[in-house]
Amino acid sequence: MKTVHHKIKYFCRFNTLVAVFLLFFMSTKAQQKLNVAIAGLNHDHVYLIMNSYEKAEVNVVGIAESNPVLVSRFKTRYKIPDSIFYNNLPDLLKKKKPDVVLAYNAISDHSAVVEAAAPLGISVMVEKPLAISVKEAARMAELAEQHKVHLLTNYETTWYPSNQEVYKNVKESNTIGAIRKMIVHDGHQGPKEIGVSKEFLEWLTDPDKNGAGALVDFGCYGANLMTWLMDGKAPISVTAITHQIKKETYPKVDDDATILLEYSHATGIIEASWNWPFSIKDMEVFGEKGYMQAINEKNIRARQNNKEGYEIYQPKTLEPAYANHLNYLSAVLKGEIKPKNDLSSLENNLIVVRILEAAKISAKTGKKVMLNGQVSKTK
């Protein structure tokens, strides 16, 4: 009987220890989740972060949005309490101190987000591209440096295992030799055609809020990827052609753009469109002894010059820190990743804005626009 009593006592102690461990583990895990503030709800990519919130993968401590229709929509869909919503970001940041502010608003509003957050020592990640102009990008970079905060840009294609695999093969393993040509296709049938929200479409097709049409919306992907592959160097020159194929649908902006980037020993071709029969996001890299294509997020096509036919395969799963923007942000804020010239980095995206601005000038004037070809640096 005594033995049974001891067993019961031991079993109870064991369960207590397990319960304490689980509580500690869950508490630690909860503490590791990012506390984010959301600036704006009129960019449809915001649904990605809200889905993460719904899965308890991130803590949303505040949302700054002045449009009552959007507030009501998100409040209802995600069961968010009134106390989370603020009319503007400065008011939110007076009450809450998030780890980072995520901007889901018009490109023209990105600078105001940095103006509000950076002086408080709060880092910012904006949806692509970084800014509407070189002037605004420079001001944002100045604020980030002055207040020692991170200023990052989020692209869907950054988290594609295929793109990361191509980069490793080309830049680290030197699988295909020196890069000779890069071609990036990004586009779909058009924002109205695929059914984006009314609020998103409103600013996406406004040149004062988005900067252009397809040229900015999709051209930024290629500029971002090519700057990465070119080790953070700006092109020597930029030449662009744009079209308004659907003038009745998009009367104020281009809906198709082709951008040519000239480097000293390579050429980049960016094809961006709202006129394609289906969505395409791919990247081709031609080297002196081989070829690689990120066909889509998960598949790669490759060929060496001494082999017949193409090899098609799927890359390995990405390391957790590069699997999505939340993991990446957490690693950056902890100092585990230094984002110098990676796809989200400020250095890279300052060049992206220069390329886009030069492309707009080229398309308008019909002339090649010369750049200095040097790495952009912020002091």
C-alpha positions as a Markdown table, in Angstrom:
| # | Residue | x | y | z |
|---|---|---|---|---|
| 1 | Met | 0.0 | 0.0 | 0.0 |
| 2 | Lys | 2.9 | 2.3 | 0.8 |
| 3 | Thr | 4.4 | 1.6 | -2.6 |
| 4 | Val | 1.2 | 2.5 | -4.3 |
| 5 | His | 1.0 | 5.8 | -2.3 |
| 6 | His | 4.6 | 6.7 | -3.3 |
| 7 | Lys | 3.8 | 6.0 | -7.0 |
| 8 | Ile | 0.7 | 8.2 | -6.9 |
| 9 | Lys | 2.7 | 10.9 | -5.1 |
| 10 | Tyr | 5.5 | 10.6 | -7.7 |
| 11 | Phe | 3.0 | 10.7 | -10.6 |
| 12 | Cys | 1.4 | 13.9 | -9.2 |
| 13 | Arg | 4.8 | 15.6 | -8.9 |
| 14 | Phe | 5.7 | 14.5 | -12.4 |
| 15 | Asn | 2.5 | 16.0 | -13.8 |
| 16 | Thr | 3.0 | 19.2 | -11.9 |
| 17 | Leu | 6.5 | 19.5 | -13.4 |
| 18 | Val | 5.2 | 18.8 | -16.9 |
| 19 | Ala | 2.5 | 21.4 | -16.4 |
| 20 | Val | 5.1 | 24.0 | -15.1 |
| 21 | Phe | 7.4 | 23.3 | -18.1 |
| 22 | Leu | 4.5 | 23.6 | -20.6 |
| 23 | Leu | 3.4 | 26.9 | -19.0 |
| 24 | Phe | 7.0 | 28.2 | -19.2 |
| 25 | Phe | 7.4 | 27.0 | -22.8 |
| 26 | Met | 4.1 | 28.6 | -23.9 |
| 27 | Ser | 5.0 | 31.8 | -22.0 |
| 28 | Thr | 8.4 | 32.0 | -23.6 |
| 29 | Lys | 6.9 | 31.3 | -27.0 |
| 30 | Ala | 4.4 | 34.0 | -26.5 |
| 31 | Gln | 7.1 | 36.5 | -25.5 |
| 32 | Gln | 9.0 | 35.6 | -28.7 |
| 33 | Lys | 6.1 | 36.7 | -30.9 |
| 34 | Leu | 6.5 | 40.1 | -32.5 |
| 35 | Asn | 4.4 | 43.0 | -31.2 |
| 36 | Val | 3.5 | 44.9 | -34.4 |
| 37 | Ala | 1.6 | 48.1 | -35.2 |
| 38 | Ile | -0.1 | 48.3 | -38.5 |
| 39 | Ala | -0.2 | 51.5 | -40.5 |
| 40 | Gly | -3.0 | 51.5 | -42.9 |
| 41 | Leu | -5.4 | 48.8 | -44.2 |
| 42 | Asn | -5.9 | 49.8 | -47.8 |
| 43 | His | -3.2 | 47.6 | -49.2 |
| 44 | Asp | -4.5 | 44.1 | -49.8 |
| 45 | His | -1.3 | 42.5 | -48.7 |
| 46 | Val | -2.4 | 43.3 | -45.2 |
| 47 | Tyr | -4.5 | 40.2 | -45.2 |
| 48 | Leu | -1.3 | 38.2 | -44.9 |
| 49 | Ile | -0.4 | 39.7 | -41.6 |
| 50 | Met | -4.0 | 39.6 | -40.4 |
| 51 | Asn | -4.1 | 35.9 | -41.2 |
| 52 | Ser | -0.9 | 35.5 | -39.1 |
| 53 | Tyr | -2.7 | 37.4 | -36.3 |
| 54 | Glu | -5.7 | 35.1 | -36.6 |
| 55 | Lys | -3.3 | 32.1 | -36.2 |
| 56 | Ala | -1.7 | 33.7 | -33.1 |
| 57 | Glu | 1.6 | 33.9 | -34.9 |
| 58 | Val | 2.0 | 37.7 | -34.1 |
| 59 | Asn | 0.7 | 40.2 | -31.7 |
| 60 | Val | -1.1 | 43.2 | -33.3 |
| 61 | Val | -0.9 | 45.9 | -30.6 |
| 62 | Gly | -2.5 | 48.7 | -32.7 |
| 63 | Ile | -3.9 | 49.5 | -36.1 |
| 64 | Ala | -3.9 | 53.1 | -37.5 |
| 65 | Glu | -6.6 | 53.6 | -40.1 |
| 66 | Ser | -9.0 | 56.5 | -40.6 |
| 67 | Asn | -11.3 | 54.9 | -43.1 |
| 68 | Pro | -14.4 | 53.7 | -41.1 |
| 69 | Val | -15.4 | 51.3 | -43.8 |
| 70 | Leu | -12.0 | 49.5 | -43.6 |
| 71 | Val | -12.1 | 49.6 | -39.8 |
| 72 | Ser | -15.5 | 48.0 | -39.7 |
| 73 | Arg | -14.5 | 45.4 | -42.3 |
| 74 | Phe | -11.4 | 44.2 | -40.4 |
| 75 | Lys | -13.0 | 44.5 | -37.0 |
| 76 | Thr | -15.8 | 42.2 | -38.0 |
| 77 | Arg | -13.7 | 39.7 | -40.0 |
| 78 | Tyr | -10.9 | 39.3 | -37.4 |
| 79 | Lys | -12.9 | 40.0 | -34.3 |
| 80 | Ile | -10.6 | 42.8 | -33.2 |
| 81 | Pro | -11.6 | 45.0 | -30.2 |
| 82 | Asp | -12.2 | 48.7 | -30.6 |
| 83 | Ser | -9.2 | 49.4 | -28.3 |
| 84 | Ile | -6.8 | 48.2 | -31.1 |
| 85 | Phe | -7.9 | 50.9 | -33.6 |
| 86 | Tyr | -6.5 | 54.4 | -33.8 |
| 87 | Asn | -7.3 | 57.2 | -36.3 |
| 88 | Asn | -3.6 | 57.8 | -37.1 |
| 89 | Leu | -0.2 | 56.4 | -36.4 |
| 90 | Pro | 1.1 | 59.2 | -34.1 |
| 91 | Asp | -1.8 | 58.7 | -31.7 |
| 92 | Leu | -1.2 | 55.0 | -31.7 |
| 93 | Leu | 2.5 | 55.4 | -30.9 |
| 94 | Lys | 1.7 | 57.7 | -28.0 |
| 95 | Lys | -0.1 | 54.8 | -26.4 |
| 96 | Lys | 1.7 | 51.7 | -27.6 |
| 97 | Lys | 5.4 | 50.8 | -28.2 |
| 98 | Pro | 5.5 | 48.0 | -30.8 |
| 99 | Asp | 8.6 | 46.2 | -31.9 |
| 100 | Val | 8.0 | 47.3 | -35.4 |
| 101 | Val | 5.5 | 49.2 | -37.6 |
| 102 | Leu | 4.3 | 47.5 | -40.7 |
| 103 | Ala | 3.0 | 49.8 | -43.4 |
| 104 | Tyr | 0.1 | 48.7 | -45.5 |
| 105 | Asn | -0.9 | 51.9 | -47.2 |
| 106 | Ala | -0.2 | 53.9 | -50.4 |
| 107 | Ile | 3.5 | 54.2 | -51.4 |
| 108 | Ser | 3.2 | 58.0 | -51.0 |
| 109 | Asp | 2.3 | 57.5 | -47.3 |
| 110 | His | 5.4 | 55.5 | -46.5 |
| 111 | Ser | 7.5 | 58.5 | -45.6 |
| 112 | Ala | 4.9 | 59.7 | -43.0 |
| 113 | Val | 5.1 | 56.3 | -41.3 |
| 114 | Val | 8.9 | 56.6 | -40.9 |
| 115 | Glu | 8.5 | 60.2 | -39.8 |
| 116 | Ala | 6.2 | 59.0 | -37.0 |
| 117 | Ala | 8.0 | 55.9 | -35.9 |
| 118 | Ala | 11.8 | 56.5 | -36.4 |
| 119 | Pro | 12.1 | 59.4 | -33.8 |
| 120 | Leu | 10.6 | 57.0 | -31.2 |
| 121 | Gly | 13.2 | 54.4 | -32.0 |
| 122 | Ile | 10.8 | 52.1 | -33.7 |
| 123 | Ser | 11.8 | 50.2 | -36.9 |
| 124 | Val | 9.6 | 50.1 | -40.0 |
| 125 | Met | 8.9 | 47.6 | -42.7 |
| 126 | Val | 6.9 | 48.9 | -45.7 |
| 127 | Glu | 5.3 | 46.9 | -48.6 |
| 128 | Lys | 7.2 | 47.2 | -51.8 |
| 129 | Pro | 8.6 | 49.5 | -53.1 |
| 130 | Leu | 10.3 | 51.7 | -50.5 |
| 131 | Ala | 9.1 | 55.1 | -51.6 |
| 132 | Ile | 7.4 | 57.1 | -54.4 |
| 133 | Ser | 10.5 | 59.1 | -55.3 |
| 134 | Val | 14.3 | 59.3 | -54.7 |
| 135 | Lys | 13.8 | 62.4 | -52.6 |
| 136 | Glu | 11.4 | 60.7 | -50.2 |
| 137 | Ala | 13.5 | 57.6 | -50.1 |
| 138 | Ala | 16.6 | 59.7 | -49.1 |
| 139 | Arg | 14.6 | 61.4 | -46.4 |
| 140 | Met | 13.4 | 58.1 | -45.0 |
| 141 | Ala | 16.9 | 56.7 | -45.0 |
| 142 | Glu | 18.2 | 59.8 | -43.2 |
| 143 | Leu | 15.6 | 59.3 | -40.5 |
| 144 | Ala | 16.5 | 55.6 | -40.1 |
| 145 | Glu | 20.2 | 56.4 | -39.8 |
| 146 | Gln | 19.7 | 59.3 | -37.4 |
| 147 | His | 17.5 | 57.3 | -35.0 |
| 148 | Lys | 19.3 | 54.0 | -35.4 |
| 149 | Val | 16.3 | 52.0 | -36.6 |
| 150 | His | 15.8 | 49.4 | -39.3 |
| 151 | Leu | 13.9 | 50.5 | -42.5 |
| 152 | Leu | 13.0 | 47.4 | -44.5 |
| 153 | Thr | 10.9 | 46.6 | -47.6 |
| 154 | Asn | 8.8 | 43.5 | -48.0 |
| 155 | Tyr | 8.4 | 41.7 | -51.3 |
| 156 | Glu | 6.5 | 38.5 | -51.8 |
| 157 | Thr | 9.3 | 37.1 | -54.0 |
| 158 | Thr | 11.9 | 37.5 | -51.2 |
| 159 | Trp | 10.4 | 34.4 | -49.5 |
| 160 | Tyr | 10.4 | 32.2 | -52.6 |
| 161 | Pro | 12.7 | 29.2 | -52.0 |
| 162 | Ser | 13.3 | 29.2 | -55.8 |
| 163 | Asn | 14.8 | 32.7 | -55.8 |
| 164 | Gln | 17.0 | 32.0 | -52.8 |
| 165 | Glu | 18.2 | 28.7 | -54.4 |
| 166 | Val | 19.1 | 30.5 | -57.7 |
| 167 | Tyr | 21.0 | 33.1 | -55.7 |
| 168 | Lys | 23.0 | 30.5 | -53.8 |
| 169 | Asn | 23.9 | 28.7 | -57.0 |
| 170 | Val | 24.8 | 31.8 | -58.9 |
| 171 | Lys | 26.6 | 33.9 | -56.3 |
| 172 | Glu | 27.9 | 31.4 | -53.7 |
| 173 | Ser | 28.5 | 28.2 | -55.7 |
| 174 | Asn | 29.3 | 29.9 | -59.0 |
| 175 | Thr | 27.4 | 27.2 | -60.7 |
| 176 | Ile | 26.7 | 29.0 | -64.0 |
| 177 | Gly | 29.7 | 31.4 | -64.0 |
| 178 | Ala | 29.5 | 35.2 | -64.4 |
| 179 | Ile | 26.1 | 36.7 | -65.0 |
| 180 | Arg | 25.5 | 37.8 | -68.5 |
| 181 | Lys | 21.7 | 38.5 | -68.6 |
| 182 | Met | 18.8 | 38.6 | -66.2 |
| 183 | Ile | 15.1 | 38.5 | -67.2 |
| 184 | Val | 12.4 | 39.0 | -64.6 |
| 185 | His | 8.7 | 38.7 | -65.4 |
| 186 | Asp | 6.1 | 39.9 | -63.0 |
| 187 | Gly | 2.5 | 40.6 | -63.8 |
| 188 | His | -1.1 | 39.4 | -64.0 |
| 189 | Gln | -4.4 | 40.3 | -65.8 |
| 190 | Gly | -4.6 | 43.6 | -64.0 |
| 191 | Pro | -5.6 | 44.7 | -60.5 |
| 192 | Lys | -9.2 | 45.4 | -61.4 |
| 193 | Glu | -9.5 | 42.2 | -63.4 |
| 194 | Ile | -8.3 | 40.0 | -60.5 |
| 195 | Gly | -10.7 | 41.8 | -58.1 |
| 196 | Val | -8.5 | 43.7 | -55.7 |
| 197 | Ser | -10.4 | 45.8 | -53.1 |
| 198 | Lys | -11.9 | 49.2 | -54.0 |
| 199 | Glu | -9.6 | 51.0 | -51.6 |
| 200 | Phe | -6.5 | 49.3 | -53.0 |
| 201 | Leu | -7.4 | 49.9 | -56.6 |
| 202 | Glu | -8.1 | 53.6 | -55.8 |
| 203 | Trp | -4.5 | 54.4 | -54.9 |
| 204 | Leu | -2.8 | 51.7 | -57.0 |
| 205 | Thr | -4.0 | 53.5 | -60.2 |
| 206 | Asp | -3.2 | 57.0 | -59.0 |
| 207 | Pro | 0.2 | 58.3 | -60.1 |
| 208 | Asp | 0.4 | 60.6 | -57.2 |
| 209 | Lys | 0.0 | 57.8 | -54.7 |
| 210 | Asn | 1.6 | 54.8 | -56.4 |
| 211 | Gly | 4.1 | 56.7 | -58.6 |
| 212 | Ala | 3.0 | 54.9 | -61.8 |
| 213 | Gly | 1.0 | 51.8 | -62.8 |
| 214 | Ala | 2.5 | 48.4 | -63.7 |
| 215 | Leu | 5.9 | 50.0 | -63.9 |
| 216 | Val | 6.0 | 50.5 | -60.2 |
| 217 | Asp | 3.7 | 47.8 | -59.0 |
| 218 | Phe | 5.5 | 45.0 | -60.8 |
| 219 | Gly | 8.7 | 46.6 | -62.0 |
| 220 | Cys | 10.0 | 46.9 | -58.5 |
| 221 | Tyr | 10.4 | 43.1 | -58.2 |
| 222 | Gly | 12.9 | 42.9 | -61.0 |
| 223 | Ala | 14.8 | 45.9 | -59.8 |
| 224 | Asn | 15.0 | 44.4 | -56.4 |
| 225 | Leu | 16.2 | 41.0 | -57.6 |
| 226 | Met | 18.7 | 42.3 | -60.1 |
| 227 | Thr | 20.2 | 44.7 | -57.5 |
| 228 | Trp | 20.6 | 41.7 | -55.3 |
| 229 | Leu | 22.3 | 39.6 | -58.0 |
| 230 | Met | 24.5 | 42.5 | -58.9 |
| 231 | Asp | 25.9 | 42.8 | -55.4 |
| 232 | Gly | 24.2 | 46.1 | -54.6 |
| 233 | Lys | 25.4 | 48.0 | -57.6 |
| 234 | Ala | 23.2 | 50.4 | -59.5 |
| 235 | Pro | 23.0 | 49.9 | -63.3 |
| 236 | Ile | 24.9 | 52.3 | -65.5 |
| 237 | Ser | 21.8 | 53.2 | -67.4 |
| 238 | Val | 18.0 | 52.7 | -67.4 |
| 239 | Thr | 15.8 | 52.6 | -70.5 |
| 240 | Ala | 12.0 | 52.0 | -70.4 |
| 241 | Ile | 9.0 | 51.7 | -72.6 |
| 242 | Thr | 5.5 | 51.8 | -71.2 |
| 243 | His | 2.0 | 51.3 | -72.7 |
| 244 | Gln | -1.6 | 52.1 | -71.9 |
| 245 | Ile | -3.3 | 49.2 | -73.5 |
| 246 | Lys | -6.4 | 49.5 | -71.4 |
| 247 | Lys | -6.9 | 53.3 | -71.3 |
| 248 | Glu | -10.5 | 53.0 | -70.3 |
| 249 | Thr | -9.7 | 50.9 | -67.3 |
| 250 | Tyr | -6.5 | 52.6 | -66.3 |
| 251 | Pro | -6.7 | 56.2 | -67.7 |
| 252 | Lys | -4.0 | 57.7 | -65.4 |
| 253 | Val | -1.2 | 55.2 | -65.4 |
| 254 | Asp | 0.7 | 52.7 | -67.6 |
| 255 | Asp | -0.5 | 49.1 | -67.6 |
| 256 | Asp | 2.6 | 47.6 | -69.3 |
| 257 | Ala | 6.3 | 48.3 | -68.9 |
| 258 | Thr | 9.6 | 47.0 | -70.2 |
| 259 | Ile | 12.7 | 48.2 | -68.4 |
| 260 | Leu | 16.3 | 47.7 | -69.7 |
| 261 | Leu | 19.1 | 47.9 | -67.1 |
| 262 | Glu | 22.7 | 48.2 | -68.4 |
| 263 | Tyr | 25.6 | 46.9 | -66.3 |
| 264 | Ser | 29.2 | 46.8 | -67.2 |
| 265 | His | 29.2 | 43.1 | -68.1 |
| 266 | Ala | 25.5 | 42.2 | -67.9 |
| 267 | Thr | 22.0 | 43.2 | -69.0 |
| 268 | Gly | 18.8 | 43.2 | -67.0 |
| 269 | Ile | 15.3 | 43.0 | -68.6 |
| 270 | Ile | 12.3 | 43.7 | -66.4 |
| 271 | Glu | 8.9 | 42.9 | -67.9 |
| 272 | Ala | 6.0 | 44.2 | -65.8 |
| 273 | Ser | 2.4 | 44.1 | -66.9 |
| 274 | Trp | -1.3 | 44.2 | -66.0 |
| 275 | Asn | -2.1 | 42.7 | -69.4 |
| 276 | Trp | -1.1 | 39.0 | -69.1 |
| 277 | Pro | -3.5 | 36.1 | -69.4 |
| 278 | Phe | -2.5 | 34.8 | -66.0 |
| 279 | Ser | -0.2 | 35.6 | -63.1 |
| 280 | Ile | 3.6 | 35.2 | -63.6 |
| 281 | Lys | 6.5 | 35.7 | -61.2 |
| 282 | Asp | 9.7 | 34.2 | -62.5 |
| 283 | Met | 13.4 | 35.0 | -62.9 |
| 284 | Glu | 15.9 | 33.8 | -65.5 |
| 285 | Val | 19.6 | 34.1 | -65.1 |
| 286 | Phe | 22.0 | 33.4 | -68.0 |
| 287 | Gly | 25.7 | 32.8 | -67.0 |
| 288 | Glu | 28.8 | 32.2 | -69.1 |
| 289 | Lys | 28.5 | 28.5 | -68.6 |
| 290 | Gly | 24.9 | 27.8 | -67.6 |
| 291 | Tyr | 21.3 | 28.9 | -67.1 |
| 292 | Met | 18.9 | 28.9 | -64.1 |
| 293 | Gln | 15.2 | 29.9 | -64.0 |
| 294 | Ala | 13.1 | 30.3 | -60.9 |
| 295 | Ile | 9.9 | 29.2 | -62.7 |
| 296 | Asn | 7.7 | 30.0 | -59.7 |
| 297 | Glu | 7.9 | 29.9 | -56.0 |
| 298 | Lys | 8.7 | 26.2 | -55.8 |
| 299 | Asn | 10.3 | 25.1 | -59.0 |
| 300 | Ile | 13.7 | 25.6 | -60.7 |
| 301 | Arg | 14.8 | 24.8 | -64.3 |
| 302 | Ala | 18.6 | 24.7 | -64.9 |
| 303 | Arg | 21.0 | 23.7 | -67.6 |
| 304 | Gln | 24.8 | 23.6 | -68.0 |
| 305 | Asn | 26.5 | 24.3 | -71.3 |
| 306 | Asn | 28.0 | 20.9 | -71.5 |
| 307 | Lys | 24.8 | 18.9 | -70.8 |
| 308 | Glu | 21.8 | 18.0 | -72.9 |
| 309 | Gly | 18.3 | 19.1 | -71.7 |
| 310 | Tyr | 17.1 | 20.9 | -68.6 |
| 311 | Glu | 17.0 | 19.7 | -65.0 |
| 312 | Ile | 13.8 | 20.6 | -63.2 |
| 313 | Tyr | 13.7 | 20.3 | -59.5 |
| 314 | Gln | 12.4 | 21.8 | -56.2 |
| 315 | Pro | 14.8 | 23.6 | -53.9 |
| 316 | Lys | 15.2 | 22.8 | -50.2 |
| 317 | Thr | 12.9 | 24.5 | -47.7 |
| 318 | Leu | 14.3 | 27.8 | -46.6 |
| 319 | Glu | 15.9 | 28.4 | -43.2 |
| 320 | Pro | 13.3 | 29.6 | -40.8 |
| 321 | Ala | 14.7 | 33.2 | -40.7 |
| 322 | Tyr | 14.2 | 33.5 | -44.5 |
| 323 | Ala | 10.9 | 31.6 | -44.7 |
| 324 | Asn | 8.7 | 34.7 | -44.2 |
| 325 | His | 8.8 | 38.3 | -43.2 |
| 326 | Leu | 7.9 | 37.8 | -39.6 |
| 327 | Asn | 10.7 | 35.4 | -38.9 |
| 328 | Tyr | 13.1 | 37.6 | -40.8 |
| 329 | Leu | 12.0 | 40.7 | -38.9 |
| 330 | Ser | 12.4 | 38.9 | -35.6 |
| 331 | Ala | 15.9 | 37.9 | -36.5 |
| 332 | Val | 16.9 | 41.4 | -37.7 |
| 333 | Leu | 15.6 | 43.1 | -34.5 |
| 334 | Lys | 17.5 | 40.6 | -32.4 |
| 335 | Gly | 20.7 | 41.3 | -34.3 |
| 336 | Glu | 20.9 | 37.7 | -35.7 |
| 337 | Ile | 20.7 | 39.0 | -39.3 |
| 338 | Lys | 22.4 | 42.1 | -40.6 |
| 339 | Pro | 20.3 | 43.1 | -43.7 |
| 340 | Lys | 23.1 | 44.6 | -45.8 |
| 341 | Asn | 22.2 | 44.3 | -49.5 |
| 342 | Asp | 19.7 | 41.5 | -49.0 |
| 343 | Leu | 16.4 | 41.8 | -50.7 |
| 344 | Ser | 14.7 | 43.7 | -47.8 |
| 345 | Ser | 17.6 | 46.0 | -47.0 |
| 346 | Leu | 17.6 | 49.7 | -47.2 |
| 347 | Glu | 20.7 | 49.7 | -49.4 |
| 348 | Asn | 19.1 | 47.6 | -52.0 |
| 349 | Asn | 15.8 | 49.4 | -52.0 |
| 350 | Leu | 17.3 | 52.9 | -52.3 |
| 351 | Ile | 18.7 | 51.6 | -55.6 |
| 352 | Val | 15.3 | 50.1 | -56.6 |
| 353 | Val | 13.7 | 53.6 | -56.2 |
| 354 | Arg | 16.4 | 55.1 | -58.3 |
| 355 | Ile | 15.8 | 52.6 | -61.0 |
| 356 | Leu | 12.0 | 53.1 | -61.0 |
| 357 | Glu | 12.4 | 56.9 | -61.1 |
| 358 | Ala | 14.8 | 56.7 | -64.0 |
| 359 | Ala | 12.5 | 54.3 | -65.8 |
| 360 | Lys | 9.6 | 56.8 | -65.5 |
| 361 | Ile | 11.8 | 59.6 | -66.9 |
| 362 | Ser | 13.0 | 57.3 | -69.7 |
| 363 | Ala | 9.5 | 56.3 | -70.7 |
| 364 | Lys | 8.3 | 59.9 | -70.7 |
| 365 | Thr | 11.3 | 61.3 | -72.6 |
| 366 | Gly | 12.1 | 58.4 | -74.9 |
| 367 | Lys | 15.7 | 58.6 | -73.8 |
| 368 | Lys | 18.2 | 56.4 | -71.9 |
| 369 | Val | 18.8 | 57.7 | -68.4 |
| 370 | Met | 22.3 | 57.4 | -67.1 |
| 371 | Leu | 23.1 | 56.5 | -63.4 |
| 372 | Asn | 26.4 | 56.5 | -61.7 |
| 373 | Gly | 26.7 | 52.7 | -61.4 |
| 374 | Gln | 28.0 | 52.9 | -57.9 |
| 375 | Val | 26.6 | 51.3 | -54.7 |
| 376 | Ser | 24.2 | 53.7 | -52.9 |
| 377 | Lys | 25.4 | 54.3 | -49.3 |
| 378 | Thr | 23.7 | 56.1 | -46.4 |
| 379 | Lys | 25.8 | 57.8 | -43.9 |
